[in-house]
Amino acid sequence: MNTFSSTPITIAVAPTTTILCVIDARQYEYLSVQIENLDPTQTFSGTVQRRLNSSNDFANSTIPDFAEIPPLGSVVADLDTASAVDIRLIGTMSGAGGDIRLTARDYRR
């Protein structure tokens, strides 16, 4: 599991649910997140999760941006994090597993 960094990081994603990162969102109003699928043959499927209190479980967001990123594709999504305590990104690869590159940029409160 990775923590927030604005430096692009490469993450190995399994064909089962993989936690890409958890971000303490309390100090941000917005985050821009880019996921690049580095695999030439597999589709990446990702979900943004958030929780409003640290004692809550993570819940799936309705943001569909990372739902299906094709091989060698890239998607950027702007996330309103003002009400969230934590943001978690999870995902799976359609085949045996592959790599994605994750970059997040913040807008501080």
MDTraj code that builds the backbone (N, CA, C; nanometers):
import mdtraj as md
import numpy as np

residues = "MET ASN THR PHE SER SER THR PRO ILE THR ILE ALA VAL ALA PRO THR THR THR ILE LEU CYS VAL ILE ASP ALA ARG GLN TYR GLU TYR LEU SER VAL GLN ILE GLU ASN LEU ASP PRO THR GLN THR PHE SER GLY THR VAL GLN ARG ARG LEU ASN SER SER ASN ASP PHE ALA ASN SER THR ILE PRO ASP PHE ALA GLU ILE PRO PRO LEU GLY SER VAL VAL ALA ASP LEU ASP THR ALA SER ALA VAL ASP ILE ARG LEU ILE GLY THR MET SER GLY ALA GLY GLY ASP ILE ARG LEU THR ALA ARG ASP TYR ARG ARG".split()
xyz = np.array([
    [0.0848, -0.1175, 0.0000],
    [0.0000, 0.0000, 0.0000],
    [0.0895, 0.1241, 0.0000],
    [0.0510, 0.2243, -0.0755],
    [0.1288, 0.3472, -0.0886],
    [0.0560, 0.4624, -0.0219],
    [0.1329, 0.5599, 0.0255],
    [0.0747, 0.6810, 0.0813],
    [0.0892, 0.7924, -0.0214],
    [0.0296, 0.9072, 0.0072],
    [0.0256, 1.0163, -0.0886],
    [0.1645, 1.0690, -0.1218],
    [0.1870, 1.0889, -0.2486],
    [0.3071, 1.1522, -0.2994],
    [0.2728, 1.2085, -0.4359],
    [0.3187, 1.3291, -0.4651],
    [0.2915, 1.3863, -0.5970],
    [0.3896, 1.3338, -0.7015],
    [0.4871, 1.2546, -0.6580],
    [0.5805, 1.1920, -0.7499],
    [0.5145, 1.0690, -0.8113],
    [0.5195, 1.0534, -0.9440],
    [0.4599, 0.9344, -1.0055],
    [0.5224, 0.8068, -0.9489],
    [0.4363, 0.7092, -0.9180],
    [0.4852, 0.5816, -0.8679],
    [0.4265, 0.4696, -0.9529],
    [0.5066, 0.3666, -0.9758],
    [0.4614, 0.2492, -1.0496],
    [0.4171, 0.1450, -0.9484],
    [0.2991, 0.0872, -0.9715],
    [0.2401, -0.0076, -0.8785],
    [0.2018, -0.1339, -0.9543],
    [0.2386, -0.2486, -0.8981],
    [0.1979, -0.3772, -0.9542],
    [0.0534, -0.4044, -0.9118],
    [-0.0309, -0.4358, -1.0096],
    [-0.1727, -0.4607, -0.9840],
    [-0.2039, -0.6064, -1.0173],
    [-0.2665, -0.6730, -0.9219],
    [-0.3009, -0.8146, -0.9375],
    [-0.4347, -0.8294, -1.0098],
    [-0.4708, -0.9528, -1.0494],
    [-0.6034, -0.9763, -1.1069],
    [-0.7122, -0.9797, -0.9989],
    [-0.6718, -0.9679, -0.8737],
    [-0.7657, -0.9537, -0.7623],
    [-0.7517, -0.8120, -0.7081],
    [-0.8427, -0.7692, -0.6235],
    [-0.8427, -0.6316, -0.5746],
    [-0.7100, -0.5956, -0.5088],
    [-0.6509, -0.4881, -0.5578],
    [-0.5226, -0.4381, -0.5082],
    [-0.5437, -0.2962, -0.4563],
    [-0.4973, -0.2684, -0.3360],
    [-0.5016, -0.1315, -0.2836],
    [-0.3846, -0.0555, -0.3447],
    [-0.4160, 0.0494, -0.4198],
    [-0.3128, 0.1284, -0.4867],
    [-0.2542, 0.2327, -0.3932],
    [-0.3406, 0.2999, -0.3175],
    [-0.2935, 0.3997, -0.2221],
    [-0.4068, 0.4395, -0.1291],
    [-0.3681, 0.4940, -0.0148],
    [-0.4613, 0.5547, 0.0797],
    [-0.4097, 0.6954, 0.1059],
    [-0.4984, 0.7936, 0.0918],
    [-0.4599, 0.9339, 0.1065],
    [-0.5384, 0.9956, 0.2212],
    [-0.4679, 1.0540, 0.3175],
    [-0.5319, 1.1311, 0.4240],
    [-0.5775, 1.2616, 0.3601],
    [-0.7071, 1.2745, 0.3387],
    [-0.7610, 1.3856, 0.2590],
    [-0.8014, 1.5071, 0.3423],
    [-0.7819, 1.5035, 0.4717],
    [-0.8308, 1.6122, 0.5573],
    [-0.7680, 1.7477, 0.5270],
    [-0.6510, 1.7499, 0.4706],
    [-0.5837, 1.8774, 0.4444],
    [-0.6016, 1.9292, 0.3016],
    [-0.6819, 1.8575, 0.2216],
    [-0.6994, 1.8958, 0.0824],
    [-0.8453, 1.9253, 0.0508],
    [-0.8666, 2.0159, -0.0421],
    [-1.0006, 2.0375, -0.0962],
    [-1.0226, 1.9525, -0.2200],
    [-0.9188, 1.9438, -0.3025],
    [-0.9272, 1.8706, -0.4281],
    [-0.7977, 1.7942, -0.4519],
    [-0.8100, 1.6820, -0.5193],
    [-0.6952, 1.6071, -0.5689],
    [-0.7189, 1.5771, -0.7162],
    [-0.6165, 1.5914, -0.7957],
    [-0.6203, 1.5434, -0.9333],
    [-0.5369, 1.4165, -0.9362],
    [-0.5958, 1.3096, -0.9862],
    [-0.5294, 1.1796, -0.9878],
    [-0.5224, 1.1296, -1.1311],
    [-0.4042, 1.0853, -1.1717],
    [-0.3862, 1.0266, -1.3038],
    [-0.3412, 0.8822, -1.2869],
    [-0.4083, 0.7920, -1.3573],
    [-0.3672, 0.6522, -1.3617],
    [-0.3354, 0.6173, -1.5057],
    [-0.2141, 0.5683, -1.5269],
    [-0.1694, 0.5246, -1.6586],
    [-0.1558, 0.3727, -1.6559],
    [-0.2236, 0.3055, -1.7445],
    [-0.2117, 0.1605, -1.7565],
    [-0.0880, 0.1317, -1.8409],
    [0.0141, 0.0749, -1.7810],
    [0.1404, 0.0497, -1.8502],
    [0.1422, -0.0838, -1.9235],
    [0.0381, -0.1634, -1.9063],
    [0.0343, -0.2951, -1.9685],
    [-0.0194, -0.2859, -2.1118],
    [0.0462, -0.3520, -2.2065],
    [0.0024, -0.3437, -2.3465],
    [-0.1133, -0.4371, -2.3837],
    [-0.1563, -0.5249, -2.2925],
    [-0.2607, -0.6207, -2.3291],
    [-0.3786, -0.6269, -2.2322],
    [-0.3653, -0.5744, -2.1111],
    [-0.4700, -0.5883, -2.0109],
    [-0.5420, -0.4573, -1.9851],
    [-0.6671, -0.4691, -1.9450],
    [-0.7471, -0.3537, -1.9052],
    [-0.7410, -0.3389, -1.7539],
    [-0.7228, -0.2159, -1.7077],
    [-0.7232, -0.1856, -1.5648],
    [-0.8622, -0.1362, -1.5256],
    [-0.9141, -0.1887, -1.4163],
    [-1.0427, -0.1427, -1.3618],
    [-1.0185, -0.0894, -1.2218],
    [-1.0518, 0.0390, -1.1997],
    [-1.0249, 0.1013, -1.0711],
    [-1.1472, 0.1651, -1.0092],
    [-1.1413, 0.1820, -0.8785],
    [-1.2504, 0.2429, -0.8024],
    [-1.1928, 0.3401, -0.7010],
    [-1.2587, 0.4539, -0.6867],
    [-1.2261, 0.5494, -0.5812],
    [-1.3159, 0.5171, -0.4629],
    [-1.2562, 0.5049, -0.3465],
    [-1.3327, 0.4840, -0.2246],
    [-1.3027, 0.5986, -0.1300],
    [-1.3999, 0.6293, -0.0449],
    [-1.3784, 0.7338, 0.0539],
    [-1.4514, 0.6990, 0.1822],
    [-1.4102, 0.7633, 0.2891],
    [-1.4832, 0.7514, 0.4147],
    [-1.4857, 0.8882, 0.4802],
    [-1.5948, 0.9147, 0.5497],
    [-1.6178, 1.0463, 0.6087],
    [-1.5675, 1.0568, 0.7517],
    [-1.5359, 0.9425, 0.8130],
    [-1.4830, 0.9393, 0.9486],
    [-1.3889, 0.8198, 0.9561],
    [-1.2807, 0.8315, 1.0295],
    [-1.1827, 0.7224, 1.0344],
    [-1.2389, 0.5952, 1.0968],
    [-1.3515, 0.6029, 1.1680],
    [-1.4125, 0.4826, 1.2243],
    [-1.5087, 0.4151, 1.1250],
    [-1.5354, 0.4796, 1.0117],
    [-1.6225, 0.4214, 0.9079],
    [-1.5426, 0.3274, 0.8186],
    [-1.6137, 0.2329, 0.7548],
    [-1.5538, 0.1524, 0.6494],
    [-1.5438, 0.2382, 0.5234],
    [-1.4545, 0.2018, 0.4324],
    [-1.4482, 0.2691, 0.3034],
    [-1.5713, 0.2319, 0.2220],
    [-1.6233, 0.3289, 0.1471],
    [-1.7385, 0.3074, 0.0607],
    [-1.7003, 0.3485, -0.0813],
    [-1.7516, 0.2753, -0.1789],
    [-1.7236, 0.3081, -0.3185],
    [-1.7852, 0.4417, -0.3559],
    [-1.7101, 0.5215, -0.4290],
    [-1.7591, 0.6465, -0.4831],
    [-1.8373, 0.6178, -0.6112],
    [-1.9156, 0.7131, -0.6540],
    [-1.9884, 0.6988, -0.7801],
    [-1.9071, 0.7474, -0.8996],
    [-1.7834, 0.7880, -0.8774],
    [-1.6976, 0.8387, -0.9846],
    [-1.6563, 0.7228, -1.0756],
    [-1.6962, 0.7258, -1.2039],
    [-1.6667, 0.6135, -1.2933],
    [-1.5363, 0.6285, -1.3725],
    [-1.4611, 0.7352, -1.3494],
    [-1.3477, 0.7682, -1.4359],
    [-1.2461, 0.6556, -1.4540],
    [-1.2164, 0.5820, -1.3471],
    [-1.1142, 0.4777, -1.3545],
    [-1.1736, 0.3394, -1.3787],
    [-1.3034, 0.3336, -1.4106],
    [-1.3741, 0.2050, -1.4224],
    [-1.3110, 0.1120, -1.5251],
    [-1.2609, 0.1658, -1.6341],
    [-1.2028, 0.0806, -1.7372],
    [-1.0995, 0.1602, -1.8167],
    [-0.9725, 0.1356, -1.7877],
    [-0.8642, 0.2017, -1.8600],
    [-0.8019, 0.0976, -1.9525],
    [-0.8092, 0.1204, -2.0839],
    [-0.7604, 0.0204, -2.1799],
    [-0.6081, 0.0055, -2.1745],
    [-0.5558, -0.0996, -2.2368],
    [-0.4105, -0.1165, -2.2431],
    [-0.3422, 0.0103, -2.2930],
    [-0.2389, 0.0512, -2.2218],
    [-0.1587, 0.1706, -2.2506],
    [-0.2405, 0.2993, -2.2465],
    [-0.3585, 0.2957, -2.1864],
    [-0.4431, 0.4144, -2.1739],
    [-0.4123, 0.4919, -2.0467],
    [-0.4675, 0.6124, -2.0383],
    [-0.4440, 0.7005, -1.9248],
    [-0.5693, 0.7826, -1.8966],
    [-0.5997, 0.8022, -1.7683],
    [-0.7169, 0.8800, -1.7279],
    [-0.6783, 0.9722, -1.6127],
    [-0.7290, 1.0958, -1.6173],
    [-0.7132, 1.1908, -1.5074],
    [-0.8515, 1.2223, -1.4525],
    [-0.8637, 1.2216, -1.3199],
    [-0.9901, 1.2575, -1.2552],
    [-0.9624, 1.3594, -1.1460],
    [-1.0523, 1.4560, -1.1341],
    [-1.0438, 1.5555, -1.0281],
    [-1.1401, 1.5143, -0.9175],
    [-1.0868, 1.4965, -0.7972],
    [-1.1655, 1.4479, -0.6846],
    [-1.1888, 1.5595, -0.5841],
    [-1.3135, 1.5820, -0.5505],
    [-1.3493, 1.6763, -0.4446],
    [-1.3358, 1.6009, -0.3133],
    [-1.2377, 1.6371, -0.2337],
    [-1.2091, 1.5639, -0.1108],
    [-1.2475, 1.6412, 0.0152],
    [-1.3177, 1.7531, -0.0001],
    [-1.3459, 1.8413, 0.1127],
    [-1.4194, 1.7719, 0.2276],
    [-1.5061, 1.6764, 0.1993],
    [-1.5825, 1.6121, 0.3063],
    [-1.5223, 1.4797, 0.3519],
    [-1.4206, 1.4323, 0.2838],
    [-1.3648, 1.3003, 0.3148],
    [-1.2505, 1.3100, 0.4149],
    [-1.2391, 1.2076, 0.4981],
    [-1.1240, 1.1939, 0.5869],
    [-1.0122, 1.1213, 0.5130],
    [-1.0488, 1.0121, 0.4440],
    [-0.9524, 0.9321, 0.3691],
    [-1.0074, 0.8988, 0.2311],
    [-0.9169, 0.8918, 0.1348],
    [-0.9468, 0.8459, -0.0006],
    [-0.8611, 0.7224, -0.0239],
    [-0.9217, 0.6191, -0.0806],
    [-0.8464, 0.4983, -0.1139],
    [-0.8753, 0.4636, -0.2596],
    [-0.7720, 0.4297, -0.3325],
    [-0.7853, 0.3855, -0.4708],
    [-0.7542, 0.2370, -0.4755],
    [-0.8450, 0.1597, -0.5384],
    [-0.8246, 0.0168, -0.5530],
    [-0.8414, -0.0194, -0.6998],
    [-0.7893, -0.1357, -0.7387],
    [-0.8054, -0.1752, -0.8779],
    [-0.7659, -0.3192, -0.9026],
    [-0.7983, -0.3642, -1.0236],
    [-0.7634, -0.4986, -1.0695],
    [-0.7201, -0.4921, -1.2152],
    [-0.6441, -0.5906, -1.2568],
    [-0.6080, -0.6085, -1.3970],
    [-0.6907, -0.7230, -1.4544],
    [-0.7189, -0.7163, -1.5827],
    [-0.8069, -0.8146, -1.6462],
    [-0.7403, -0.9498, -1.6700],
    [-0.6083, -0.9537, -1.6693],
    [-0.5375, -1.0795, -1.6954],
    [-0.4596, -1.1254, -1.5743],
    [-0.3350, -1.1610, -1.5956],
    [-0.2503, -1.2159, -1.4895],
    [-0.1957, -1.1100, -1.3944],
    [-0.2101, -0.9852, -1.4280],
    [-0.1556, -0.8757, -1.3463],
    [-0.0612, -0.7915, -1.4292],
    [-0.0477, -0.6648, -1.3919],
    [0.0391, -0.5738, -1.4657],
    [0.0633, -0.4487, -1.3850],
    [0.1289, -0.3513, -1.4456],
    [0.1670, -0.2285, -1.3757],
    [0.0834, -0.1092, -1.4204],
    [0.0614, -0.0194, -1.3245],
    [0.0049, 0.1123, -1.3546],
    [0.1004, 0.2166, -1.2973],
    [0.0879, 0.3392, -1.3462],
    [0.1616, 0.4515, -1.2866],
    [0.0573, 0.5472, -1.2307],
    [0.0751, 0.5843, -1.1045],
    [-0.0194, 0.6700, -1.0336],
    [0.0481, 0.8019, -0.9996],
    [-0.0186, 0.9110, -1.0331],
    [0.0287, 1.0444, -0.9979],
    [-0.0878, 1.1200, -0.9363],
    [-0.0627, 1.1874, -0.8255],
    [-0.1672, 1.2670, -0.7602],
    [-0.1119, 1.4055, -0.7301],
    [-0.1911, 1.5063, -0.7586],
    [-0.1550, 1.6453, -0.7285],
    [-0.2619, 1.7025, -0.6390],
    [-0.2207, 1.7795, -0.5403],
    [-0.3157, 1.8298, -0.4417],
    [-0.3402, 1.9794, -0.4551],
    [-0.4533, 2.0175, -0.4014],
    [-0.4848, 2.1591, -0.3830],
    [-0.5084, 2.1725, -0.2331],
    [-0.4157, 2.2358, -0.1633],
    [-0.4225, 2.2431, -0.0171],
    [-0.5207, 2.3471, 0.0303],
    [-0.5830, 2.3145, 0.1416],
    [-0.6779, 2.4070, 0.2060],
    [-0.6025, 2.5211, 0.2677],
])
top = md.Topology()
chain = top.add_chain()
for i, resn in enumerate(residues, 1):
    res = top.add_residue(resn, chain, resSeq=i)
    for name in ("N", "CA", "C"):
        top.add_atom(name, md.element.get_by_symbol(name[0]), res)
traj = md.Trajectory(xyz[None], top)
